[in-house]
Amino acid sequence: MKNFKLPKYTKEQKTTIAITAAVGIAAYLMFKKSGSLLSSVKKFTGQATTEDINKSTTEDIKILNKQGIKPTYYASQYVQFADKLYNAMITSNPFQGTDEEAIYSVMRLMKNDVDINMLVKAFGTRRMEFSLKGGGLAAFLQDDLDSKEMAIVNKILSNNKINYRF
């Protein structure tokens, strides 16, 4: 057996190795403590997952259904509304901003709290513009609308006797 020598590393290479090892250990400990990668990411970023959104909206919808409040549209229509909202906020043209009127028009179609919950559920989580993170409808609206525009959205909901607020 030949003698084996470890290669000599530069200071920069040693630093890179140390940082990579530290990040790996931190990720492992987060995973180990939380029990799953998904919940580790959620705890680290503070972002709601699609699973969280589905669970909370489904529970709200069940409660509202027991109160006699039913969805106004078919489930597939909420997906189309969610896509319209997403397209109004995400653009491939950096000089074209958010289409607030498209957002307002979808919100005007919401007639009750089940409708808005169905919309939030259909939106789920999506990748945010110019970002690697994702978010639900509330995160998108808060990211794209200023406080005056957000007040308009909430006023539309209020006018439609919807208790949900963004």
Summary of the structure (lengths in Angstrom):
residues: 166
radius of gyration: 22.5
end to end distance: 69.0
largest distance: 82.6
contacts: 422
relative contact order: 0.11
helix: 64%
strand: 2%
